[in-house]
Amino acid sequence: MKIFEVIVVKRTYKVLKTDMELFGAALVQAHVYVVSVDEELRVTFEDYGGIVEEIKPESVKIAGEIFMRDQLEFRVDLVAEENPE
């Protein structure tokens, strides 16, 4: 008897660093999420994100919230595979 099923999701993402990459994500209305990465390369999920609404040299506005570019990483998923083996 099967009680539960474990789903493993492998994420492939691109870090959006340049104005052009952020603009491209805004243009296609890609879902962008926000993370922070510390000096030991530990990733902390900061915000579920959404669509890029405004791009400034020091900040990015996503789903009504402003995030500082020099403190955070902006990512977009490229591929999501369920149960890769």
PyMOL commands that set and color helices and strands:
alter all, ss='L'
color gray80, all
select helices_A, chain A and resi 19-27
alter helices_A, ss='H'
color red, helices_A
select strands_A, chain A and resi 9-16+32-37+43-50+52-55+59-62+65-68+73-82
alter strands_A, ss='S'
color yellow, strands_A
deselect
rebuild
show_as cartoon
